[in-house]
Amino acid sequence: MFRLWGRIWKDNHMLKDTVICDDRQETRTHKVFHCLEQICYELDLGNPIWLDTTVRDFKKHSKARFYQDNFIEQIDFDYLEIQVIEED
């Protein structure tokens, strides 16, 4: 099972969070993209853009933060953070 945790932060306080599970037989990358899409849907956000620094952080820590630069539309929070909490 693959689980990705998405959290919205503003002023060092978590506003919303959700966990998405993915049991499909896909690559890790496909699972991350699918789960991120589901997180954004549940939190009513547009899909963020993966910048080079975001990709580098995610590869290194299995955690990434999406700031205003990653979104096309204006956001009313500081950042969206995703973290892999379980993978097989």
Protein Blocks (a to p, Z undefined) as FASTA:
>chain_A
ZZddddddeehiafbdcddddfbdcdfklmmmmmmmmmmmmnopacddddfklmmmmmmn
opacddfklpmbdcfbfbdcdddfbdZZ
